[in-house]
């Protein structure tokens, strides 16, 4: 859980700072301004190898493999459902700090509460089944987190809502398949119970994204960032 806690703390820090500085984009454990590229590369390779051994080789290509019957196991579902939920919580916290658009903030607050609750329920279910939840995001998820908290993002509200639509489309697809194909009854029941909430989230995400695209409270995030820098 330490990695998730670090990411959550980083999300809030980044939001308060209005985006990452160039040195902050380095991975944890790498000193700003250092040239330890070889060391970090070796560490990353070892970490990736361990992750592959400990979890499953389909993690790296989770989007493409989600529909593969042979890959769709209980642990596959837990990995993707849990990490997706954690990412939603972290991004929601970032949005609550960074956005001044009331529609975006309202949506983010609901994501923070609902996904936090869903992951608590999932953790209780898997603890009985002795299935461990992942201690860090999947590769693509971590890439998304780093992107949205970087200086590359010029319109946070738009980027955030685009992510929310895309992420919930994937989540609905995952939970629909789980509700039909999982063999474990408790996990299947969890997926079936949670699916309507995710569909509601997707509908809300599309509606909020459309409002942002039409220019509602345009520039709110940038004004908030500017105010922080002026302090």
Secondary structure, DSSP 8 states (H G I E B T S, - for coil): -HHHHHHHHHHHHHHHHTS--GGGGS-TT--TT---HHHHHHHHHHHHHHHHHHS-TTSTTHHHHTT-TTT--HHHHHHHHHHHHHHHHHHHHHHHHH---HHHHHHHHHHHHHHHHHHHHHHHHHHHHT----SS--HHHHHHHHHHTSTT-S-HHHHHHHHHHHHHHHHHHHHHHHHHH-S-HHHHHHHHHHHHHHHHHHHHHHHHHHHHHTTTTTTHHHHHHHHHHH-
